[in-house]
Amino acid sequence: MYYAYKYRLNPSDAHREELDRHRDICRQLYNHTRYRLSEYQDEHGELPSMTTLRSNLPDLKTWWDDLSDVYSKVLQTVVERLFDNLKGLSALKQNGYGVGQLKWKPPREFRSFTYSQSGFKLDKKGGQTVLSLSKLGDIPIRLHRAIPDDATVKQVTVKKEPTGEWFATFGVEMDREPPEPPENPERCVGIDVGILKYAHDTDGFAVGSLDLSGERERLECEQRSLSQKQRGSNNYEKQRRRVAECHADLKRKRRDFLHRLSAYYAREYDLVAVEDLDVKGMMESPSNSRNTASSAWRTFISMLEYKCGREGTHFVAVNPRGMTKECASCGVGTVKPLWVREHSCPACGFEADRDANAAWNVLSRGLEDVGVGHSEQTSVETALPTGTDSVPAQRVVEAGSPALKERPKGANRVG
């Protein structure tokens, strides 16, 4: 399985200048290769192979002196990046999207370059950890968590964020097979995600959504100030960085919340079931799209999936159609508008919180999909907790877990 580990770099001023120079050389090579690609297609009527373009790199160095200052593997990954972008455009075209040609890359849109297979090494020098990059030198790195011993480091991507900070992302491969569905899972959970409450699970816990209103107000204030600056001036550049820092602050707080929440579910349970939401389709809806985007449900589901694979927990994504309408006790569908937050079944009389009912439906479908039955045929009505513990998002961020010290007595798990 393939994972990414991201760390902050602490380059000196000399290193920053050299990193920017290498990044710009890679950008120029990308634009030059794109031009050669179009020229070859006009002449031969077809695109050249990636191997053909990569084999031309030694000849380019004879008249382009700056290319010799960059590690050869880095130059090869620039050509691969161009062909990956071409494949992406081709896939969009096959899906019916109207696409054009690859565009010329300005400096602000080309922010990274990659060392693949060789040319990099983590080392300790002078009492600190450094990332040794070929033809760049030793750059101090903040290794806030260790890379697993059984991981094989395949590549490292060095990237400059809009805030001016530099990061290194290690692509590592671990020899781990996806976990098989447990025959008799003792700890399984269904999770229903929402906006009022970010996550509601079958153990009776509701995690509140992260409040980022203060950060959004600050971002809007800084954006208004940026609109009043003259583009290209020093004041404009300073204000642009402030706006970028606000965006980065929002992104980091949201991802930190999602990382902690997904890690909790992946570590605490044997089987985790969630809805396979079409977030892209929901974003195209004119109503409530901002809250949908802020919730980052697809990011949460992706994090949960790969962390379950890492922890040996079975992950299953179920069809979300009719999840809130069906009764978790008898399966009868009931139409409920969004403002109705309670489920009351007209057929069997079962009553529960709307999200709790949906969470139990998620778990039931998840168990059906993997062919796992309940160890005891316990009705949902008696298994559901009588009360729900609502955990604020701030507690998740601070403690790293939505779990309380004492679980409610009624929060029985399905065996």
LOFIRO-911774 format. One record per residue (C-alpha): residue number from 1; x, y, z. Coordinates in Angstrom, 1 decimal, padded with zeros to 4 digits. Each point is the difference from the previous one (the first is absolute). Layout:
<sites>
+-----+--------+--------+--------+
! pos !     xx !     yy !     zz !
+-----+--------+--------+--------+
! NUM !      X !      Y !      Z !
...
+-----+--------+--------+--------+
</sites>
This chain:
<sites>
+-----+--------+--------+--------+
! pos !     xx !     yy !     zz !
+-----+--------+--------+--------+
!   1 !  000.0 !  000.0 !  000.0 !
!   2 !  001.2 !  003.5 ! -000.8 !
!   3 !  000.0 !  002.9 !  002.5 !
!   4 !  001.2 !  003.6 !  000.2 !
!   5 !  001.9 !  001.5 !  002.9 !
!   6 !  000.3 !  003.8 ! -000.1 !
!   7 !  002.6 !  002.0 !  002.0 !
!   8 !  000.9 !  003.7 !  000.3 !
!   9 !  003.4 !  001.1 ! -001.3 !
!  10 !  002.0 !  002.8 !  001.7 !
!  11 !  002.3 !  001.2 ! -002.8 !
!  12 !  002.5 !  002.8 !  000.4 !
!  13 ! -000.2 !  003.1 ! -002.3 !
!  14 !  002.6 ! -001.5 ! -002.3 !
!  15 ! -001.9 ! -003.3 ! -000.1 !
!  16 ! -003.3 !  001.9 ! -000.8 !
!  17 !  001.7 !  001.8 ! -002.9 !
!  18 !  001.4 ! -003.3 ! -001.4 !
!  19 ! -003.3 ! -001.8 !  000.5 !
!  20 ! -001.8 !  002.7 ! -001.9 !
!  21 !  002.6 ! -000.1 ! -002.8 !
!  22 ! -000.4 ! -003.8 ! -000.4 !
!  23 ! -003.8 !  000.4 !  000.0 !
!  24 !  000.2 !  002.6 ! -002.7 !
!  25 !  002.3 ! -002.2 ! -002.1 !
!  26 ! -002.5 ! -002.8 !  000.2 !
!  27 ! -002.8 !  002.3 ! -001.0 !
!  28 !  001.9 !  001.2 ! -003.0 !
!  29 !  000.8 ! -003.6 ! -001.0 !
!  30 ! -003.7 ! -000.9 !  000.4 !
!  31 ! -001.0 !  002.9 ! -002.4 !
!  32 !  002.8 ! -000.9 ! -002.4 !
!  33 ! -001.1 ! -003.7 ! -000.1 !
!  34 ! -003.6 !  001.1 ! -000.5 !
!  35 !  001.1 !  002.1 ! -003.0 !
!  36 !  002.1 ! -002.9 ! -001.5 !
!  37 ! -003.0 ! -002.3 !  000.5 !
!  38 ! -002.3 !  002.3 ! -002.1 !
!  39 !  002.8 !  000.4 ! -002.6 !
!  40 !  000.5 ! -003.8 ! -000.3 !
!  41 ! -003.8 ! -000.6 ! -000.3 !
!  42 ! -000.3 !  002.6 ! -002.8 !
!  43 !  002.9 ! -001.6 ! -001.9 !
!  44 ! -000.8 ! -003.7 !  000.5 !
!  45 ! -003.7 !  000.1 !  000.7 !
!  46 !  000.3 ! -001.8 !  003.3 !
!  47 !  001.4 !  000.5 !  003.4 !
!  48 !  003.5 ! -001.3 !  000.9 !
!  49 !  000.4 ! -002.5 !  002.8 !
!  50 !  001.3 !  001.1 !  003.4 !
!  51 !  003.1 ! -002.1 ! -000.5 !
!  52 !  000.8 !  002.0 ! -003.2 !
!  53 ! -000.2 !  003.3 !  001.8 !
!  54 !  002.0 ! -001.1 !  003.0 !
!  55 !  002.7 ! -001.3 ! -002.3 !
!  56 !  000.4 !  003.5 ! -001.4 !
!  57 !  001.0 !  001.4 !  003.4 !
!  58 !  003.8 ! -000.6 ! -000.3 !
!  59 !  000.0 !  001.8 ! -003.4 !
!  60 ! -001.8 !  003.0 !  001.6 !
!  61 !  002.7 !  000.3 !  002.6 !
!  62 !  002.6 !  000.7 ! -002.7 !
!  63 ! -001.5 !  003.4 ! -000.7 !
!  64 ! -002.2 !  000.6 !  003.1 !
!  65 !  002.6 !  000.4 !  002.8 !
!  66 ! -002.4 !  000.4 !  002.8 !
!  67 ! -001.3 ! -003.6 ! -000.4 !
!  68 !  003.3 ! -001.3 !  001.2 !
!  69 ! -000.6 !  001.6 !  003.4 !
!  70 ! -003.1 ! -002.1 !  000.6 !
!  71 !  000.1 ! -003.7 !  000.9 !
!  72 ! -000.8 ! -002.2 ! -003.1 !
!  73 ! -002.8 ! -001.9 !  001.7 !
!  74 ! -001.7 !  003.3 !  000.8 !
!  75 !  000.1 !  000.9 ! -003.7 !
!  76 ! -001.5 ! -003.3 ! -001.0 !
!  77 ! -002.9 !  000.4 !  002.5 !
!  78 ! -000.8 !  003.3 ! -001.7 !
!  79 ! -000.6 ! -001.8 ! -003.3 !
!  80 ! -002.0 ! -002.6 !  001.8 !
!  81 ! -002.1 !  002.7 !  001.6 !
!  82 ! -000.8 !  001.4 ! -003.4 !
!  83 ! -001.2 ! -003.4 ! -001.3 !
!  84 ! -002.1 ! -000.5 !  003.2 !
!  85 ! -001.8 !  003.3 ! -000.7 !
!  86 ! -000.6 ! -001.2 ! -003.5 !
!  87 ! -001.6 ! -003.2 !  001.3 !
!  88 ! -002.2 !  002.0 !  002.3 !
!  89 ! -001.2 !  002.1 ! -002.9 !
!  90 ! -000.7 ! -003.1 ! -002.1 !
!  91 ! -002.0 ! -001.6 !  002.9 !
!  92 ! -002.1 !  003.1 !  000.3 !
!  93 ! -000.6 !  000.0 ! -003.8 !
!  94 ! -001.1 ! -003.6 !  000.1 !
!  95 ! -002.5 !  000.9 !  002.8 !
!  96 ! -001.7 !  002.6 ! -002.2 !
!  97 !  001.7 !  003.1 !  001.3 !
!  98 !  001.2 !  002.7 ! -002.4 !
!  99 !  003.7 !  000.4 !  000.4 !
! 100 !  002.6 !  002.0 ! -001.8 !
! 101 !  003.8 ! -000.3 ! -000.1 !
! 102 !  002.6 !  000.2 !  002.8 !
! 103 !  000.8 !  003.5 !  000.9 !
! 104 !  003.3 !  001.8 !  000.6 !
! 105 !  001.0 ! -000.1 !  003.6 !
! 106 !  000.6 !  003.4 !  001.7 !
! 107 !  002.2 !  000.1 !  003.1 !
! 108 ! -002.9 !  000.1 !  002.4 !
! 109 ! -001.5 ! -003.2 ! -001.3 !
! 110 !  003.2 ! -002.2 !  000.0 !
! 111 !  000.9 ! -000.4 !  003.7 !
! 112 !  001.6 ! -003.4 !  000.3 !
! 113 !  002.6 ! -002.4 ! -001.3 !
! 114 !  000.6 ! -003.7 !  000.8 !
! 115 !  002.9 ! -002.2 !  000.7 !
! 116 ! -000.9 ! -003.5 ! -001.0 !
! 117 !  001.9 ! -003.2 !  001.1 !
! 118 !  003.3 !  001.7 !  000.8 !
! 119 !  001.6 !  003.4 !  000.7 !
! 120 ! -001.4 !  000.4 !  003.5 !
! 121 !  000.8 ! -001.3 !  003.5 !
! 122 ! -001.1 !  000.8 !  003.6 !
! 123 !  003.0 !  000.5 !  002.2 !
! 124 !  001.1 !  001.5 !  003.4 !
! 125 !  002.6 !  002.7 !  000.0 !
! 126 !  000.9 !  002.4 !  002.7 !
! 127 ! -002.6 ! -001.4 !  002.3 !
! 128 ! -002.9 !  000.6 ! -002.4 !
! 129 ! -001.8 ! -001.9 ! -002.7 !
! 130 !  000.8 !  001.1 ! -003.5 !
! 131 ! -001.3 ! -000.9 ! -003.5 !
! 132 !  002.9 ! -000.5 ! -002.3 !
! 133 ! -001.0 !  000.8 ! -003.6 !
! 134 !  002.4 ! -000.5 ! -002.9 !
! 135 !  001.4 !  003.3 ! -001.4 !
! 136 ! -001.9 !  001.9 !  002.7 !
! 137 !  001.7 ! -000.9 !  003.3 !
! 138 ! -001.2 ! -000.8 !  003.5 !
! 139 ! -003.3 !  001.7 !  001.0 !
! 140 ! -001.2 ! -000.2 !  003.6 !
! 141 ! -003.3 ! -001.8 !  000.3 !
! 142 ! -002.6 ! -000.2 !  002.8 !
! 143 ! -000.5 ! -003.8 !  000.3 !
! 144 ! -003.0 !  000.2 !  002.4 !
! 145 ! -000.9 ! -003.7 ! -000.5 !
! 146 !  002.2 ! -002.8 ! -001.1 !
! 147 ! -000.4 ! -001.9 ! -003.2 !
! 148 ! -000.8 ! -003.7 !  000.7 !
! 149 !  002.9 ! -002.3 !  000.0 !
! 150 ! -001.7 ! -002.4 ! -002.4 !
! 151 ! -000.6 !  002.8 ! -002.5 !
! 152 !  001.9 !  000.4 ! -003.3 !
! 153 !  000.5 !  003.6 ! -001.0 !
! 154 ! -000.6 !  000.3 ! -003.7 !
! 155 !  000.2 !  003.8 ! -000.6 !
! 156 ! -000.1 !  003.4 !  001.6 !
! 157 ! -001.7 !  003.0 ! -001.3 !
! 158 !  001.2 !  003.5 !  001.0 !
! 159 ! -002.7 !  002.6 ! -000.1 !
! 160 ! -000.3 !  003.8 !  000.6 !
! 161 ! -003.4 !  001.0 !  001.4 !
! 162 ! -001.6 !  003.4 ! -000.8 !
! 163 !  001.0 !  001.1 !  003.5 !
! 164 !  003.7 ! -000.4 ! -001.0 !
! 165 !  000.5 ! -003.0 !  002.2 !
! 166 !  001.8 ! -003.1 ! -001.3 !
! 167 ! -001.2 ! -003.6 !  000.6 !
! 168 !  001.3 ! -003.4 ! -000.9 !
! 169 ! -002.4 ! -002.9 ! -000.6 !
! 170 !  001.3 ! -003.5 !  000.1 !
! 171 ! -001.7 ! -002.6 ! -002.1 !
! 172 !  000.4 ! -003.3 !  001.9 !
! 173 ! -001.1 ! -003.6 ! -000.9 !
! 174 ! -000.9 ! -002.5 !  002.7 !
! 175 ! -000.6 ! -003.7 ! -000.6 !
! 176 ! -003.4 ! -000.3 !  001.5 !
! 177 ! -003.0 ! -001.7 ! -001.5 !
! 178 ! -003.5 !  001.5 !  000.4 !
! 179 ! -001.7 ! -001.5 !  003.0 !
! 180 ! -002.5 ! -002.8 ! -000.5 !
! 181 ! -003.6 !  000.4 !  001.4 !
! 182 !  000.0 ! -001.4 !  003.6 !
! 183 ! -002.2 ! -003.0 !  000.4 !
! 184 ! -001.4 !  001.1 !  003.3 !
! 185 !  000.9 !  003.6 !  000.6 !
! 186 ! -000.3 !  001.0 !  003.7 !
! 187 !  000.3 !  003.7 ! -000.6 !
! 188 ! -001.7 !  001.4 ! -003.1 !
! 189 ! -001.5 !  003.5 ! -000.6 !
! 190 ! -002.1 !  001.8 ! -002.5 !
! 191 !  000.7 !  003.7 ! -000.6 !
! 192 ! -002.5 !  002.6 ! -001.4 !
! 193 !  001.6 !  003.3 ! -000.9 !
! 194 ! -001.8 !  003.3 ! -000.1 !
! 195 !  000.3 !  003.8 !  000.4 !
! 196 ! -001.8 !  000.7 !  003.4 !
! 197 !  001.9 ! -002.9 !  001.5 !
! 198 !  003.0 ! -001.1 ! -001.9 !
! 199 ! -000.1 ! -003.7 !  000.9 !
! 200 ! -002.7 ! -002.1 !  001.7 !
! 201 !  000.9 ! -003.6 !  000.7 !
! 202 ! -001.8 ! -003.1 !  001.2 !
! 203 !  001.7 !  000.2 !  003.4 !
! 204 ! -002.1 !  003.1 !  000.8 !
! 205 !  002.7 !  002.6 ! -000.5 !
! 206 ! -000.6 !  003.2 ! -002.0 !
! 207 !  003.0 !  002.1 ! -000.9 !
! 208 ! -000.7 !  003.6 ! -000.6 !
! 209 !  001.3 !  001.8 ! -003.1 !
! 210 !  003.1 !  002.0 !  000.3 !
! 211 ! -000.7 !  003.7 !  000.5 !
! 212 !  002.2 !  002.0 ! -002.5 !
! 213 ! -002.1 !  003.2 ! -000.1 !
! 214 !  002.8 !  002.1 !  001.6 !
! 215 !  002.5 ! -001.2 ! -002.5 !
! 216 ! -002.4 !  000.7 ! -002.9 !
! 217 ! -000.6 !  003.5 !  001.2 !
! 218 !  003.7 !  000.7 !  000.2 !
! 219 !  000.4 ! -001.4 ! -003.5 !
! 220 ! -002.7 !  002.2 ! -001.4 !
! 221 !  001.5 !  003.1 !  001.7 !
! 222 !  003.5 ! -000.8 ! -001.5 !
! 223 ! -001.5 ! -000.6 ! -003.4 !
! 224 ! -001.8 !  003.4 !  000.0 !
! 225 !  003.3 !  001.6 !  001.0 !
! 226 !  001.8 ! -001.8 ! -002.9 !
! 227 ! -002.6 !  001.3 ! -002.5 !
! 228 !  001.1 !  003.5 !  000.9 !
! 229 !  003.7 ! -000.5 ! -000.7 !
! 230 !  001.6 !  000.7 ! -003.4 !
! 231 !  000.8 ! -003.3 ! -001.7 !
! 232 !  003.8 ! -000.6 ! -000.2 !
! 233 !  001.0 !  002.4 !  002.8 !
! 234 !  001.8 ! -001.0 !  003.1 !
! 235 ! -003.1 !  000.7 !  002.1 !
! 236 ! -002.0 ! -002.3 ! -002.2 !
! 237 !  002.5 ! -002.8 !  000.4 !
! 238 !  000.0 !  000.4 !  003.8 !
! 239 ! -003.8 ! -000.1 !  000.1 !
! 240 ! -000.1 ! -002.9 ! -002.4 !
! 241 !  002.1 ! -002.0 !  002.5 !
! 242 ! -002.4 !  000.9 !  002.8 !
! 243 ! -002.9 ! -001.3 ! -002.0 !
! 244 !  001.9 ! -003.2 ! -000.8 !
! 245 !  000.8 ! -000.4 !  003.7 !
! 246 ! -003.7 !  000.3 !  000.8 !
! 247 ! -000.9 ! -002.7 ! -002.6 !
! 248 !  002.8 ! -002.2 !  001.5 !
! 249 ! -001.3 !  000.5 !  003.5 !
! 250 ! -003.5 ! -001.0 ! -001.0 !
! 251 !  001.3 ! -003.1 ! -001.9 !
! 252 !  002.2 ! -001.2 !  002.8 !
! 253 ! -002.6 !  000.3 !  002.7 !
! 254 ! -002.6 ! -001.8 ! -002.1 !
! 255 !  002.5 ! -002.8 ! -000.9 !
! 256 !  001.2 ! -000.3 !  003.6 !
! 257 ! -003.6 ! -000.6 !  001.1 !
! 258 ! -000.6 ! -002.5 ! -002.8 !
! 259 !  003.2 ! -001.9 !  000.7 !
! 260 ! -000.7 ! -000.3 !  003.7 !
! 261 ! -003.6 ! -001.1 ! -000.5 !
! 262 !  000.8 ! -002.6 ! -002.7 !
! 263 !  003.0 ! -001.3 !  002.0 !
! 264 ! -002.3 ! -000.6 !  003.0 !
! 265 ! -002.5 ! -002.1 ! -002.0 !
! 266 !  002.7 ! -001.9 ! -001.8 !
! 267 !  001.7 ! -001.0 !  003.2 !
! 268 ! -003.0 ! -000.7 !  002.2 !
! 269 ! -002.0 ! -002.3 ! -002.2 !
! 270 !  000.3 ! -003.2 ! -002.0 !
! 271 ! -002.5 !  001.1 ! -002.7 !
! 272 ! -000.9 !  003.5 ! -001.1 !
! 273 ! -002.9 !  000.8 ! -002.3 !
! 274 ! -000.7 !  003.4 ! -001.6 !
! 275 ! -002.1 !  001.4 ! -002.8 !
! 276 !  001.6 !  000.2 ! -003.5 !
! 277 ! -001.1 !  003.6 ! -000.6 !
! 278 !  000.1 !  001.6 ! -003.4 !
! 279 !  001.5 !  003.2 !  001.4 !
! 280 !  000.8 !  001.4 ! -003.5 !
! 281 ! -003.7 ! -000.3 ! -001.0 !
! 282 ! -001.1 !  001.6 !  003.3 !
! 283 !  002.3 !  002.9 ! -000.6 !
! 284 ! -001.7 !  000.8 ! -003.3 !
! 285 ! -003.2 !  000.6 !  001.9 !
! 286 ! -000.7 !  003.7 !  000.4 !
! 287 ! -001.2 ! -000.4 !  003.6 !
! 288 !  002.4 ! -000.5 !  002.9 !
! 289 !  003.0 ! -000.6 ! -002.1 !
! 290 !  002.3 !  002.1 !  002.2 !
! 291 ! -000.8 ! -002.1 !  003.1 !
! 292 !  000.4 ! -003.1 ! -002.1 !
! 293 !  003.5 !  001.1 ! -001.1 !
! 294 !  001.0 !  001.0 !  003.5 !
! 295 ! -001.0 ! -003.3 !  001.4 !
! 296 !  002.5 ! -001.8 ! -002.3 !
! 297 ! -001.8 ! -003.3 !  000.2 !
! 298 !  001.9 ! -001.6 ! -002.9 !
! 299 !  003.3 !  000.8 !  001.7 !
! 300 ! -001.2 ! -001.5 !  003.2 !
! 301 ! -001.1 ! -003.2 ! -001.8 !
! 302 !  003.3 ! -000.3 ! -001.8 !
! 303 !  001.9 !  000.5 !  003.3 !
! 304 ! -002.1 ! -002.6 !  001.7 !
! 305 !  000.5 ! -002.5 ! -002.8 !
! 306 !  003.8 !  000.1 ! -000.1 !
! 307 !  000.3 !  000.1 !  003.8 !
! 308 ! -002.2 ! -003.0 !  000.3 !
! 309 !  002.3 ! -001.8 ! -002.4 !
! 310 !  003.0 !  001.0 !  002.0 !
! 311 ! -001.5 ! -001.0 !  003.4 !
! 312 ! -001.5 ! -003.3 ! -001.3 !
! 313 ! -003.6 !  001.2 !  000.3 !
! 314 ! -002.4 ! -001.0 ! -002.7 !
! 315 ! -001.5 !  003.0 ! -001.8 !
! 316 ! -003.3 ! -000.2 ! -002.0 !
! 317 ! -001.7 !  002.9 ! -001.9 !
! 318 ! -003.7 ! -000.6 ! -000.5 !
! 319 ! -002.6 !  001.4 ! -002.4 !
! 320 ! -001.5 !  003.1 !  001.7 !
! 321 ! -003.3 !  000.0 ! -001.9 !
! 322 ! -003.0 !  000.1 !  002.4 !
! 323 !  002.2 ! -000.2 !  003.0 !
! 324 ! -001.9 !  002.6 !  002.1 !
! 325 ! -003.4 ! -001.0 ! -001.3 !
! 326 !  000.1 ! -003.7 !  000.9 !
! 327 ! -000.9 ! -001.1 !  003.5 !
! 328 !  002.9 ! -001.8 !  001.7 !
! 329 ! -002.5 ! -002.2 !  001.9 !
! 330 ! -002.4 ! -001.2 ! -002.8 !
! 331 !  001.4 !  001.4 ! -003.2 !
! 332 ! -003.1 !  002.1 ! -001.0 !
! 333 !  000.8 !  003.2 ! -001.9 !
! 334 ! -001.2 !  003.3 !  001.4 !
! 335 !  000.4 !  003.3 ! -001.8 !
! 336 !  001.6 !  002.7 !  002.3 !
! 337 !  001.0 !  003.5 ! -001.0 !
! 338 !  003.4 !  001.2 !  001.2 !
! 339 ! -001.4 !  002.1 !  002.9 !
! 340 ! -001.5 ! -003.1 !  001.6 !
! 341 !  002.7 ! -001.3 !  002.3 !
! 342 ! -001.9 ! -002.9 !  001.6 !
! 343 ! -001.0 ! -003.4 ! -001.6 !
! 344 ! -003.4 ! -001.3 !  000.9 !
! 345 ! -001.1 ! -003.1 ! -001.9 !
! 346 ! -003.7 ! -000.1 ! -000.8 !
! 347 !  000.1 ! -003.8 ! -000.5 !
! 348 !  001.8 ! -001.3 !  003.2 !
! 349 !  000.0 !  003.1 !  002.1 !
! 350 !  003.8 !  000.0 !  000.4 !
! 351 !  001.3 !  003.5 !  001.0 !
! 352 !  003.6 !  001.2 ! -000.1 !
! 353 !  002.2 !  002.9 ! -001.0 !
! 354 !  000.1 !  000.3 ! -003.8 !
! 355 !  003.8 ! -000.4 ! -000.2 !
! 356 !  000.0 ! -002.9 !  002.5 !
! 357 ! -002.5 ! -001.8 ! -002.2 !
! 358 !  002.1 !  000.6 ! -003.1 !
! 359 !  003.1 ! -001.2 !  001.8 !
! 360 ! -001.6 ! -003.3 !  000.8 !
! 361 ! -001.1 ! -000.4 ! -003.6 !
! 362 !  003.6 !  000.7 ! -001.1 !
! 363 !  001.2 ! -002.8 !  002.4 !
! 364 ! -002.7 ! -002.4 ! -001.2 !
! 365 !  000.9 !  000.5 ! -003.7 !
! 366 !  003.7 ! -000.3 !  000.8 !
! 367 ! -000.5 ! -003.3 !  001.7 !
! 368 ! -002.1 ! -001.2 ! -002.9 !
! 369 !  002.6 !  001.0 ! -002.5 !
! 370 !  002.8 ! -001.9 !  001.6 !
! 371 ! -002.3 ! -003.0 !  000.8 !
! 372 !  000.3 !  000.4 !  003.8 !
! 373 ! -003.0 ! -000.6 !  002.2 !
! 374 ! -000.8 !  001.0 !  003.5 !
! 375 !  001.2 ! -002.5 !  002.6 !
! 376 ! -003.2 !  000.6 !  001.9 !
! 377 ! -003.3 !  000.9 ! -001.6 !
! 378 ! -000.5 !  003.2 !  002.0 !
! 379 ! -002.6 !  002.4 ! -001.2 !
! 380 !  001.1 !  003.5 ! -000.8 !
! 381 ! -002.6 !  001.4 !  002.4 !
! 382 !  001.7 ! -001.6 !  003.0 !
! 383 !  003.5 !  000.4 ! -001.2 !
! 384 ! -000.1 !  003.7 ! -000.6 !
! 385 !  001.2 !  002.2 !  002.9 !
! 386 ! -002.7 !  001.8 !  001.8 !
! 387 !  002.1 !  003.2 !  000.0 !
! 388 !  002.7 !  001.5 ! -002.2 !
! 389 !  003.3 !  001.4 !  001.1 !
! 390 !  000.7 !  003.1 ! -002.0 !
! 391 !  003.7 !  000.6 ! -000.2 !
! 392 !  001.2 !  003.5 ! -001.2 !
! 393 !  002.5 !  000.2 ! -002.8 !
! 394 !  002.4 !  001.9 !  002.2 !
! 395 !  000.3 ! -003.1 !  002.3 !
! 396 !  000.9 ! -002.1 ! -003.0 !
! 397 !  002.7 !  002.5 ! -001.0 !
! 398 !  001.4 !  000.2 !  003.5 !
! 399 ! -000.2 ! -003.6 !  001.1 !
! 400 !  000.2 ! -001.8 ! -003.3 !
! 401 ! -003.1 ! -002.1 !  000.7 !
! 402 ! -003.7 !  000.5 !  000.2 !
! 403 ! -000.2 ! -002.6 !  002.7 !
! 404 ! -001.0 !  001.1 !  003.5 !
! 405 !  001.5 ! -001.6 !  003.1 !
! 406 ! -003.2 ! -001.8 !  000.7 !
! 407 ! -002.3 ! -001.3 ! -002.7 !
! 408 ! -003.7 !  000.2 !  000.5 !
! 409 ! -001.6 ! -003.1 !  001.4 !
! 410 ! -002.4 ! -000.3 ! -002.9 !
! 411 !  002.8 !  000.1 ! -002.7 !
! 412 !  000.1 ! -003.7 ! -000.7 !
! 413 !  002.0 ! -001.2 ! -003.0 !
! 414 ! -001.2 ! -002.4 ! -002.6 !
! 415 !  001.9 ! -003.3 !  000.4 !
+-----+--------+--------+--------+
</sites>
